[in-house]
Structures are given as structure tokens and as C-alpha cells.
């Protein structure tokens, strides 16, 4: 009775529009009190605190803060200018430059929504002027921005590692493989679309113009170099890399590009603090829920239901679960709530935990652009001043492309795991 009671309370609170963290906490505490076990109530409070008492979790708020600084500065604009100078003259060049810019931005921020508001306003008018339709342009930007979830330092990747005790650095590499795969798929479609619709090419940039764009973007390119070089060069841990990213972003935006006044750092900190507090409360609630459901042997029961199935079938079931979850809740909540429940079943089926993490996060990246409640859909409505119906119509082709990418990532593991092999 405990699990049905928990499920009914949790879903009932969500239907009543309660915040997800409150739904998790209330459902967990009421089920704990109603159905035991014979433990003092203080145990639940201790589990809530333990849910955020994890050193590697410090990287999450630090990367969120760094992303907010970058979103208000010049780094995104200079990356776009450099990529456009390099590939803008080829067929579909501006669209391909948009995809590559979002990929580079992902290597800096780790948050998909930040890419929409940073890259979108810069490239959207240019895409329209060059002849790309409003639907294609919006759909391309919204889907390409999800690369920030996949390419390190993706926050969802960190949360998966925290929830499952997988190596953050190795999961980052698998996410990089998934991000490169999706980048190639989107760039290929951009080329096909431009060729089919006769989109005019941009003017070829001269060598001095490329050099100038590169010189203007050198500080922007230095940020992913600091993050990747520091982590995989053994200089610092992913958590320390997040702190370094914050310092670097502040120095570049406030003192080099001088786009962000020092006086505005407090406002950025307050905005970041709101997001961080919400996220940490959710993680704390998820920690208590995971502990109690484990006590009820729910993960073991799920493993039992999937026992005897092939790894391919287990991955199919998990993909369906996470694709549906991504339609209704944000990626971070889905990782915190669902990953600890399905992870034991995946391990019992012999699935590589790093590959599994890349597949889960790719599922949730797709959820960002999937109706009815994909987060990027609503950000796109505000950013591009397009109706909900038009945005949904625009992302449908890109959802199909993302599902193709998901199939490749799921059933051809080498397509996303190759960077981890280079590390070995």
C-alpha cells in the first residue's frame, strides 16, 4: 500500500499545481509516517540534509552562476561572430553557424535555457533576413540550445553522476560524444534545408576578417579551454573547474569585454541564487524520497519487473519513461526523481553506467523541446514572440531528428562513447 499511496499523493499535489519539491516532500513524509518503518521522524529530516551534503554537488550552483554571467555578457555574441565568419559562406552556413555556436556555448554554460536567450536574439533576425523561415529558425535555435545539456559542463550530467555515484569526468566525455553526434545531425539537416529551399549563401569572410573575429573571441574560447584542460589535464576536479569558470567569466565580462558592470554582479547573484535555491531544495527532497523508496525496495521491484529482458529492451523501456517524463517535468527534476529508480535495473542488465547517463540526458534534452510542457517551447514564445502553436509546429522536424540521434546513441554505444575510449 505504501507505494500506491505515495504515487497518489505525489500526482494529486502536482495536479493541484504544487511545486515538484513540495509534492516529493509531502508524499514522502506522509507515506513514511503512515506506513512506517518504526523509525523516529527526525530520520527524514536527516535524509533531507544528507541529500545535499555531497561535495561534487557544489559544481551545480557554480556552473549556474557562471552561465548567468555569460548570458548577460559578450561571450555568446563573439562566438557567433567567429563561427559565422568561418562557415557563413557555405550552403546553410548561417544555420550551421547557429548550431556550432550553441555547441560552443554549451561548452561554457551547461544550461540549455541560457543558450536560447544568449544566442537566439543574435542569430534569429539574421536567419530571417537570409531567407530561412520563422518556424525553421526558431526550431533550429531551440533544438540546438539543448546541446548545452549534453556538452560538458552540462548540469544534468552532474546531477546524474551525483544520483548514481558515476564518475563526473567520464560521464562528461560520454555527453560530449552525444553532443557532437547531435551537432552533426542538426548541421546536416541545416545544409539539406538550405539546399532544398535555395537559401542564399552569406558573403565569404576574408582572412583578415576571420583573424579579427578570432582575436575578438579568444577570451570567449578560453573558457572551455580552462574547463576541459583543467579537468582532463588533472589540474582540478569538476567542482573546482566550476569555481574557475565563475572567476574567469567575471574577469572576462567585467574587465576585458566590459559588457557587465561590476555593480550588476549583485543582481546576477540574486537571480542565480533563486534558481540555485530552488534546485537544491529539489535535490534535498529527492534525496529523502530516494532513501525511502529504496527502503521500500522500489528500485529492486523495478529491477525484478525488467529481470530477464535484454539490455536493448531495458533501454527501450527507459527511453519511453524518460521521453514521457520530459514532456511534463524539467530535466533536473526527472533526473533526481527517476534516475535512482531505474539505475539498478540498467546495471542488472549489464548496461554501462556512463553510456546509460548519456542516453538519459539525451532523452531529457529532447523533452526540452517536446510539447506540451517542454521548457524551451515557452522560452521561445517569449524570446521570438511566436505563438505556442507556431513554436510546437516548428520543433516537430527537430524532435524527429533528435529521436534519430537517440536511436543511434542508444543502440550504437560507440557513437557516444568514443571520447571515453580516447581518455583510456
Steps between C-alpha positions, in 0.01 A plus 500: 500500500788738565605545136143556362436747785823688424418510128144623559611778735784610270287509183211663687721785619643553150146515358422766761803699368720449805874542432673172420729518805198545729319212331802276557546604865134481601450165326818358655434624854132404510575152363786459745277596794205291384676178404816494711756365555536545876757778479491846664367783284834680538650243261313659210642846580847348511449342157392837357825657621706204378347545153707815445801409716703391197825672401461450123158669519672835559576507126130546419443846658840618380429408138153658528660824619760490222225444241304801626808722474570380147136544392519871586832565330678491166637148494204355307500779240872465431475124460221546244704759308802268483306193385304700244823641358635148459200316350248770405585482128414131447153364423298530820795679653309729736281215624807280549670790679198518732535132588875528555457815710252323726742208529784734599271681740417162652868450574481817707163511675353150542143635502277480190274791588802731522592417139151597377508845656868561417533364146138525384456880485832531313442246221120497463471833310795404278341164416178677398686753286684225316176327405453234765141479616398608849396145587827342388708772667323471835499120491872489415597733784280327758626153408866602465488667842440158658861420411589691816352211699720246324832671444700542824451656744132400474323540834277198430815289456624611842166417661500154341849436634398616849187282500680187378858553628633477143823683412414858406802533270421181308129584472606839362692325224202284403286815497756661270463206263120533505528876447731462200264241349196726537700797369587303185136396448373858538774643277423239233131591508584872481705435184218290350235762583701786351578304184140388452354848550768688310609711795757755394852464633667761709801692377833326546699666776851606410797365690549832688131492602535144631815596689322800649200288608736242651692768687175646636384154611826372645395573858164330440675191365727501803214404733437147363877461478527575872217258586607209278873553536474534874288188551669262258845644553470408867531861617169499689182302558168577323389684814813714500455553126159651572657750740769582244228555237327755725821695560595488131152615389505792743846612389417477128155661510579770758860592421583380148178541300359747756148402402391420855546777760636378831201661668272256312671195648275526805189484280643201317578335833143551623353357179737203515431454870128461433562228241764330715281500813211346307727235355666411831164472678392262225819295538455485878139381462609250236766363734242428768264345248773278352601379847143412596412332170820298528391402850173381342711310242338683207821498287532128566137449397561689176807286438284195561246614244776546242689189605577269211455768235784573261700824542340628179151450642590658832638804317181520293283499813719760670496720188120495496483585871739795468354631174156513662641652819679767296167613356368596842783580742833677472817294436653555843186378676482195274862408571458541875173307521541225240872427455548327839194282431599368157877495550508164687297336221745631240798372697333160544457484122873563452468850354804726533413769760678771301318408178176485698557853630553640150180332379295632793617858456441484123143389574448798726659736247231387256241570771613864503343548155211251529143619560297551705739640763849499349686785672664634184159532334392761752836677493467514120156658525646783706827535309367487142145636557346195331178326603500167682344322201763641262786404731369144538467467123854632451665248734333185362765434228774553759335261745513236227870574444560476873325162513726374220798619704359326807465173309863520386623593848298221663573209271841595360684587823827578321326803343506674840762304696799560272633799703521279810713254301739779405537581867584138578 
